[in-house]
């Protein structure tokens, strides 16, 4: 019993953890099917940036509080998009780190946005709102039916797991993509990616 608890604790502390996500809804694939497929052979090589289509950046999406926004609204900002779910343990561990980053870098031009998907949350926005309020999440949460999450994951040929985070430069490039959450590695690596994107003054 004690050894089991220790092992679980070590995995939570040191391991890169993720949860299976319900499949991102697309016109060619049924929703709610759990997938865990490896990335495509056509996936961009590690370290390569991926430019988001302007059409996607101009797509209007709804937020949990009833507003709407577009990624192009933040053209002068560095954006971190985080796909998460209320039931996902690693997502819950990562959120306090995202809050810290939002508070730390906001004055320098960082915008953090969460993406909660209808299919991962059983189409229950009230439950997500309650969780967000209980955790004092200061940044906006997008309530997404796959319109944004789907193309983002397809752009980097990602597996259907959460959490996933995308660091997007001012000119609309995914400069870093994170799958899962490791308490000792992910926050540090994400901060490095954010710093690099914020310091890229040529893209402002």
C-alpha positions as CSV (number, residue, x, y, z in Angstrom):
1,X,0.0,0.0,0.0
2,X,2.7,2.5,1.0
3,X,4.8,1.5,-2.0
4,X,1.8,2.1,-4.3
5,X,1.3,5.5,-2.9
6,X,4.9,6.4,-3.3
7,X,4.9,5.2,-6.9
8,X,1.8,7.3,-7.7
9,X,3.4,10.3,-6.0
10,X,6.6,9.9,-8.1
11,X,4.6,9.6,-11.3
12,X,2.6,12.7,-10.5
13,X,5.8,14.6,-9.6
14,X,8.2,13.5,-12.3
15,X,6.3,11.9,-15.1
16,X,4.9,13.4,-18.2
17,X,1.3,12.8,-17.8
18,X,-1.7,13.1,-20.1
19,X,-5.2,11.9,-20.5
20,X,-7.0,10.4,-23.5
21,X,-9.2,13.0,-25.1
22,X,-12.4,12.3,-26.9
23,X,-11.7,12.7,-30.6
24,X,-11.7,16.3,-31.9
25,X,-14.9,16.7,-33.9
26,X,-14.4,17.0,-37.6
27,X,-16.7,16.5,-40.6
28,X,-15.1,13.2,-41.4
29,X,-14.9,11.6,-38.0
30,X,-17.4,10.8,-35.3
31,X,-17.2,12.6,-32.0
32,X,-16.8,10.9,-28.7
33,X,-14.5,8.1,-29.9
34,X,-11.4,7.8,-27.7
35,X,-8.2,7.7,-29.8
36,X,-4.6,7.4,-28.9
37,X,-2.9,7.2,-32.3
38,X,0.7,8.1,-33.0
39,X,1.5,11.3,-34.9
40,X,1.5,11.2,-38.7
41,X,4.7,10.6,-40.6
42,X,3.9,14.0,-42.1
43,X,4.2,15.7,-38.7
44,X,6.4,18.8,-38.6
45,X,9.9,18.0,-37.3
46,X,10.7,18.8,-33.7
47,X,11.5,22.5,-33.3
48,X,9.9,23.5,-36.5
49,X,7.3,26.3,-36.4
50,X,3.9,25.9,-38.1
51,X,2.1,28.9,-39.5
52,X,-1.6,29.0,-38.7
53,X,-3.9,29.8,-41.7
54,X,-5.3,33.4,-41.6
55,X,-8.7,31.9,-42.0
56,X,-8.3,30.0,-38.7
57,X,-6.9,33.1,-37.0
58,X,-10.0,35.0,-38.1
59,X,-12.5,32.3,-37.0
60,X,-14.8,33.6,-34.3
61,X,-15.2,31.3,-31.3
62,X,-17.4,31.6,-28.2
63,X,-16.0,32.0,-24.7
64,X,-17.5,30.3,-21.6
65,X,-18.8,33.7,-20.4
66,X,-20.8,34.3,-23.6
67,X,-18.4,36.6,-25.4
68,X,-16.7,35.9,-28.7
69,X,-13.1,36.3,-29.9
70,X,-10.7,35.5,-32.7
71,X,-7.0,34.7,-32.5
72,X,-6.4,37.6,-34.8
73,X,-7.7,39.9,-32.0
74,X,-4.3,39.2,-30.3
75,X,-2.1,39.8,-33.4
76,X,0.2,42.0,-31.3
77,X,0.5,39.5,-28.5
78,X,2.1,36.1,-27.8
79,X,-0.6,33.6,-27.1
80,X,-0.6,30.4,-25.1
81,X,-3.6,28.1,-26.0
82,X,-4.2,25.3,-23.6
83,X,-6.6,22.4,-24.4
84,X,-7.8,20.9,-21.1
85,X,-10.7,19.2,-19.3
86,X,-12.1,19.4,-15.8
87,X,-11.7,15.6,-15.3
88,X,-8.1,15.4,-16.5
89,X,-5.7,15.2,-13.5
90,X,-2.6,16.5,-15.4
91,X,-4.7,19.4,-16.7
92,X,-5.7,20.3,-13.2
93,X,-2.0,20.2,-12.1
94,X,-1.0,22.4,-15.0
95,X,-3.6,25.2,-14.6
96,X,-1.9,26.8,-11.5
97,X,1.3,27.1,-13.6
98,X,-0.6,28.7,-16.5
99,X,-2.1,31.2,-14.0
100,X,1.4,32.1,-12.8
101,X,2.6,32.6,-16.4
102,X,-0.4,34.7,-17.2
103,X,0.2,36.9,-14.3
104,X,3.9,37.0,-14.8
105,X,4.0,37.8,-18.5
106,X,0.7,39.7,-19.1
107,X,2.4,43.1,-18.8
108,X,4.9,42.0,-21.5
109,X,2.3,41.0,-24.0
110,X,1.3,37.4,-23.2
111,X,-2.3,36.2,-23.5
112,X,-3.3,32.8,-22.0
113,X,-6.5,31.2,-23.3
114,X,-8.0,27.9,-22.2
115,X,-9.9,25.7,-24.5
116,X,-12.6,23.5,-23.0
117,X,-14.3,21.3,-25.6
118,X,-18.0,20.4,-25.7
119,X,-17.2,16.7,-26.4
120,X,-14.7,16.4,-23.5
121,X,-17.1,18.1,-21.1
122,X,-20.4,16.3,-22.1
123,X,-21.7,19.6,-23.4
124,X,-22.0,20.9,-19.8
125,X,-20.7,24.5,-19.7
126,X,-22.2,25.1,-16.3
127,X,-19.9,22.5,-14.8
128,X,-16.9,24.0,-16.5
129,X,-17.9,27.5,-15.3
130,X,-18.2,26.3,-11.7
131,X,-14.7,24.7,-11.9
132,X,-13.1,27.8,-13.4
133,X,-14.6,30.0,-10.8
134,X,-13.6,27.7,-7.9
135,X,-10.0,27.8,-9.2
136,X,-10.0,31.5,-9.7
137,X,-8.8,31.2,-13.3
138,X,-8.2,34.8,-14.5
139,X,-7.9,34.1,-18.3
140,X,-10.6,33.5,-20.8
141,X,-11.9,30.0,-21.5
142,X,-13.0,29.2,-25.0
143,X,-16.1,26.9,-25.2
144,X,-15.2,25.0,-28.4
145,X,-17.0,22.4,-30.5
146,X,-13.8,21.5,-32.3
147,X,-13.7,24.5,-34.5
148,X,-10.4,25.7,-33.0
149,X,-9.0,22.6,-31.2
150,X,-9.4,20.4,-34.3
151,X,-7.3,22.5,-36.7
152,X,-4.7,23.2,-34.0
153,X,-4.1,19.5,-33.3
154,X,-4.1,18.7,-37.0
155,X,-1.6,21.5,-37.7
156,X,1.0,19.7,-35.6
157,X,-0.3,16.1,-36.2
158,X,-0.9,15.7,-32.5
159,X,-2.5,12.7,-30.8
160,X,-5.9,13.0,-29.1
161,X,-4.6,13.5,-25.6
162,X,-4.8,16.4,-23.1
163,X,-3.5,18.7,-21.9
164,X,-2.0,20.2,-25.0
165,X,-0.5,23.7,-25.1
166,X,0.5,25.8,-28.1
167,X,2.8,28.8,-27.9
168,X,1.9,31.1,-30.8
169,X,4.0,34.0,-31.9
170,X,2.7,37.5,-32.8
171,X,2.8,36.6,-36.5
172,X,0.6,33.5,-36.0
173,X,3.2,30.7,-35.9
174,X,3.0,27.8,-33.4
175,X,6.6,28.0,-32.2
176,X,6.2,25.4,-29.5
177,X,3.8,22.6,-28.8
178,X,3.4,20.7,-25.5
179,X,1.6,17.4,-25.0
180,X,0.9,16.3,-21.5
181,X,2.3,17.9,-18.3
182,X,5.5,17.2,-16.4
183,X,5.8,19.2,-13.2
184,X,9.6,19.4,-13.4
185,X,9.9,20.1,-17.1
186,X,6.9,21.6,-18.7
187,X,6.7,24.9,-16.8
188,X,10.4,25.6,-17.4
189,X,10.3,24.7,-21.1
190,X,7.1,26.7,-21.6
191,X,8.6,29.8,-20.0
192,X,11.6,29.5,-22.3
193,X,9.4,29.3,-25.3
194,X,7.3,32.3,-24.1
195,X,10.5,34.3,-23.4
196,X,11.8,33.6,-26.9
197,X,8.5,34.6,-28.5
198,X,8.2,37.8,-26.5
199,X,11.7,38.8,-27.3
200,X,11.2,38.3,-31.0
201,X,10.7,42.0,-31.6
202,X,10.9,41.6,-35.3
203,X,7.5,40.0,-35.3
204,X,5.8,42.7,-33.3
